[in-house]
Structures are given as structure tokens and as C-alpha cells.
């Protein structure tokens, strides 16, 4: 839809603050953002990666972002900048084990 791009940008901005990231985590929005990694629209993929990276930097221990670890690893071959997300997530020892 026409609102997808602005919505992902808003998620990225909210994910950059602790209060915003907690809200995103509470609402479980990151699963929907992660689904955009399969989009044919490269701009949406890039925005999704940026939003996930912001969230992983702000709340690397959140359950909703931890659930994305397998998807992030499988997406590494297509999108090298996902490694930033993985790097952020592995600062939490609980996630490093996964």
C-alpha cells in the first residue's frame, strides 16, 4: 500500500528511542517489518533493514527482535547490512547463544 513506506520510516524513528522501541516491542510490529525482507521492492527492504537495525541497537534483548535471529541469518546472503543487526543482537549473551 501507499502507506507502507512512511509506516516503516515511522517504525525506524520510534525504534531509535527506548520508549518507542518498548512500544514497538509491546505491539509486536517487528514481525511485520521482517516480512518486508521478502519484498520485491528494494526500497522497502532497505527501510525494513534500517528499522530492524535501529531496534536491535536500542533493545537488543527484546523478545520480538530475538525471534528474528534465524531470519536475519538466512537473509545475510542477500543483504550484507543485516550483519549490523546481528552484531547488535549478540551484545546480549542470551542472544549470542542462539
ZIWORA-V874602 format. One record per backbone hydrogen bond with DSSP energy under -1.0 kcal/mol. CO is the residue of the C=O (numbers start at 0). NH is the residue of the N-H. If there is no record, write none. Layout:
# ZIWORA-V874602
CO,NH / CO,NH
This chain:
# ZIWORA-V874602
0,3 / 2,6 / 3,7 / 4,8 / 5,9 / 6,10 / 7,11 / 8,12 / 9,13 / 10,14 / 12,15 / 13,16 / 16,20 / 17,21 / 18,22 / 19,23 / 20,24 / 21,25 / 22,26 / 23,28 / 28,32 / 29,33 / 30,34 / 32,35 / 33,36 / 34,37 / 35,38 / 40,44 / 41,45 / 42,46 / 43,47 / 44,48 / 45,49 / 46,50 / 47,51 / 48,52 / 49,53 / 50,54 / 51,55 / 52,56 / 53,57 / 54,58 / 58,61 / 61,65 / 62,66 / 64,67 / 65,68 / 67,71 / 68,72 / 69,73 / 70,74 / 74,78 / 78,81 / 79,82 / 80,83 / 81,85 / 82,86 / 83,87 / 84,88 / 85,89 / 87,90 / 88,91 / 91,94 / 91,95 / 92,96
